[in-house]
Amino acid sequence: MNEEKFWQLIEQIGREALEAGSNCAAWPS
């Protein structure tokens, strides 16, 4: 995997995490 694709994947995961943030209170701690 090249570095560019790696960072694209990191950015995608980051956006998904932000979108899921509203649900984090429902996740087990």
C-alpha positions in Angstrom: 0.0 0.0 0.0 1.4 3.4 -0.9 1.4 6.4 1.4 -1.2 8.3 -0.5 -3.7 5.5 -0.3 -2.9 5.1 3.4 -3.7 8.7 4.2 -6.9 8.5 2.1 -8.0 5.6 4.3 -7.1 7.4 7.5 -9.1 10.4 6.4 -12.1 8.2 5.5 -12.0 6.5 8.9 -11.7 9.9 10.6 -14.8 11.2 8.8 -16.8 8.0 9.7 -15.7 8.4 13.3 -16.9 12.0 13.4 -20.2 11.0 11.9 -20.6 8.2 14.5 -19.6 10.5 17.4 -23.2 11.3 18.1 -23.7 7.6 18.9 -20.6 7.2 21.2 -22.7 7.7 24.3 -24.5 4.5 23.5 -21.3 2.5 23.2 -20.1 0.5 26.1 -17.2 2.2 27.9 
